[in-house]
Amino acid sequence: MKKVVLFIAVMLTVACKDNKVKKDIDEQIEHVSKKEINQDKDILKVQLEARVLENDIFDILYVSDSTEGTLNSNDRVGLNVKGSSNMQILEFKLPPKKFPYKLRIDLGGNGIKNETNIEINSINFLLNGKEVKIDSTLLNQYFKHNVYLNKTGNGFERRVFKEKYDPFITADSSLITKLRLEL
């Protein structure tokens, strides 16, 4: 009988200890999750789901102070892109509390004039748990491309034009309005 009581006492101790450890782990996970959420609070993320075959540099330029402002390199977020034949998520994070009145996505800036295709499945905008998704069928509606890009099925072909190279897409004012209303 003493052995049974001792066995039950040990099992209860282990179970209570395991429960406390589980509770401590759950609290730590919750703390880290809240910290991550707070770190991204008021940060607009722009995610391109794209296939880019070569290593490159992509940039986002934005104007956040007024509709009359002009795009410049001071208000820019750059991203080194590793070339891959697979789709990848390219994520840009604007500085906290910077919401664009104008937005431009540069699709190549490594100094090499890559005249290749970039396939874009979607461009997603995320802010404080809300999301606006622009899939490939809506790219022409919400983005305008310049002369260094030719529209292809799900994306763009980058090209040299008059010996210059600067491929980018610019958000249409209707997209900016949509983002301001939905985010």
Long-range contacts (C-beta under 8 A, 24 or more apart in sequence): 40-93, 40-128, 41-96, 41-128, 42-96, 42-97, 42-127, 42-128, 43-93, 43-94, 43-95, 43-96, 43-127, 44-93, 44-94, 44-98, 44-99, 44-100, 44-125, 44-126, 44-127, 44-183, 45-91, 45-92, 45-93, 45-94, 45-124, 45-125, 45-126, 45-127, 46-91, 46-92, 46-94, 46-103, 46-105, 46-123, 46-124, 46-125, 47-89, 47-90, 47-91, 47-92, 47-122, 47-123, 47-124, 47-125, 47-126, 48-89, 48-90, 48-105, 48-120, 48-122, 48-123, 49-87, 49-88, 49-89, 49-90, 49-120, 49-121, 49-122, 49-123, 49-124, 50-87, 50-88, 50-90, 50-118, 50-119, 50-120, 50-121, 50-155, 51-84, 51-85, 51-86, 51-87, 51-88, 51-118, 51-119, 51-155, 52-81, 52-83, 52-84, 52-88, 52-90, 52-118, 53-83, 53-84, 53-85, 53-114, 53-116, 53-117, 54-83, 54-112, 54-114, 54-116, 55-80, 55-81, 55-82, 55-83, 55-110, 56-80, 56-81, 56-83, 56-108, 56-109, 56-110, 56-112, 56-114, 57-81, 57-108, 57-109, 57-110, 58-90, 58-92, 58-105, 58-106, 58-107, 58-108, 58-109, 59-105, 59-106, 59-109, 60-92, 60-94, 60-103, 60-104, 60-105, 60-106, 61-103, 61-104, 61-106, 62-94, 62-98, 62-100, 62-102, 62-103, 62-104, 63-100, 63-101, 63-102, 63-103, 64-94, 64-98, 64-99, 64-100, 64-101, 65-101, 66-101, 67-101, 67-102, 69-101, 69-102, 71-102, 71-104, 78-109, 87-119, 87-121, 99-127, 99-179, 99-180, 99-183, 100-171, 100-176, 100-179, 101-176, 102-170, 102-171, 102-176, 103-170, 103-171, 103-175, 103-176, 104-168, 104-169, 104-170, 104-171, 105-143, 105-168, 105-169, 105-170, 105-171, 106-166, 106-167, 106-168, 107-149, 107-156, 107-158, 107-167, 107-168, 107-169, 108-158, 108-165, 108-167, 109-166, 113-158, 113-160, 113-165, 114-158, 115-157, 115-158, 115-159, 115-160, 116-157, 116-158, 117-152, 117-155, 117-156, 117-157, 117-158, 118-155, 118-156, 118-157, 118-158, 119-152, 119-153, 119-154, 119-155, 120-154, 120-155, 120-156, 121-154, 125-179, 125-183, 127-183, 128-183, 130-182, 130-183, 132-178, 132-179, 132-182, 132-183, 134-175, 139-169, 141-172, 141-174, 142-171, 142-172, 142-174, 142-175, 142-178, 143-169, 143-170, 143-171, 143-172, 143-175, 144-169, 144-170, 144-172, 145-169, 145-170, 146-170
